[in-house]
Amino acid sequence: MAVAVAGRKLAALPALGWWLVMIGAVRLSFAVCSFFDARTVRACTYSDSYVTDVHGRTVGVWTLLSCTLCFMCAFNLENKPLYAANFMSFVYGYGHFIVEHVVCHTMTTASLVTIGFIAVPSIVWMIVHWRNAIGHRPAKQA
């Protein structure tokens, strides 16, 4: 019975939900790679700096947490606190990478742009969805 319910929920997933599932899957693959090889983090993100194994695993845990938020939000788009937490994970994450590039000079422009191809559309789409479906509901008239 639980499989049937999960199947119906998956089939009824809106486009934003599918997008978040895809982003979660990409993040999951990056997190797994980060746990086992810090060179993945260096090659994909911090190409202008030395990355230790501990730093690689820390990035892996951080990415795994954001992956979990994506998956949970994808299946619960109507949950305002969860939606806000997932939205802020995109904002904080991309803000972090902008600081790494502009202030710390530990990221290349190519890495920042690549991450931006995922972060910026996600942020914009989530704002539009919040305004249209979650945040602004017309008041009931008596």
N, C-alpha and C positions, 0 to 999 in steps of 0.2 A: 504494500500500500504506500509506503514512504517513497518508493521508487516512482510510482505513478504520479504522486503529488509533485515530486521534484521534476519529473518529465513535463508535467503541465506548466509548472512555473518557468522552466527553461524555454518552453515553446512560446510562452506569452511574454518573454523578455523584450522590452522596447530596445530601440537602436542604441541608446545610451548605455543600457545594461550590457549589451553585446560588446560595445566599445570597451567598457570597464573590464569585462571578462578577458578580452584580448590583451589589454594593458596589464592586467593581473598575471596572465600567462607569460608575457614577456618579462615582467619583473620576477616571476618565480624562476624562470630559466637563468636570469642574471644572478639571482640570489644563490642558487645552487652552485653556479660556476664560481661565485665569489668565495664560497665556503672552502672550496678545494684548491683554488689557484688565484693568488693575488694579482697575477699578471693580467687576468681578465679585467679587474678593476682598473689597472693602469692602462690597458689597451683601449678600453671602452670609455673611460671617464677621465681619469687623472693622468693623462699622457705626458704632462710636463713635470711630473714629480715622482719620487720614489714611494712605492706603496709596500708596506710590510704585510706579512701574513695576518697579523692581528688586525690591521686596518682593513684588509680584505674581508675578514670574517665579520668585523663590525659593520661594514657597508652591506654585507650579506644579510645580517639581522635586520638592519634598518630597511632594506629593500623587501625582505620577507614580511615585515610589519605593514609596509605600504601595499604589498601584494594582497595581504589578508584584508585590508581595508577596501581595496578595489573589489574583491570577490564579494565581500559582505554587502557593500553598497550596491553592487550590480543587481543583487537579488532582493534588495530592500530600498529601492529608490524613494519610497514614501517616508522613510524614517529620517526625520529632520536632523537629529543629533549625529547619526551615523553619516548622513550625506554631508553635513558641515565638516565633520572630521576628515572625511575622504577628500573633500574639496580643499581644505586647508593643507592636507598632505601634498597636494599638487603645488599649491602656492608656496609653501615652505620649502619643498624640495627644489623647485625651479629657482626660487630666491637664493637658496644656498648655492646652487650651481652658478648663478650670475655673480655672486660675491666671489666664489672661487676663481672665476674667470677675470673679473674686473679688478678686484682688490688683491687677491693672493697670487694670481697668474699661474695657477696650477692646472688649468684646463685650456685646451685649444679652442679656438672659435668654432672649428668643425664639430667638436664634441658638444659644445653648448648649443649649436644649431640643431644637431641631431636630437638632443634631449628636448629641445624646444618644439620639434615636430610632433612630439607626443604631449608635452605639458601644456602648451598654449591652446591647441584645439580642445583639450580636455577641460581646461579652466573655463574657456569661453562657452563650451557646450553645457557645462554644469551650471554656469550662471544663467544661461538662457532657460535651461530646464527648471532651475529653482524659481525663476521669476514667473514662468508660465504654468508650472504644474504643482509646485510645492508652496512657495512663499506667499504668493498673492492670490488668495481665494476670495471671491466676491462675498460680501457680507449678506447673510440671509435677511430678507425683509419680512417684517411681520404681516 
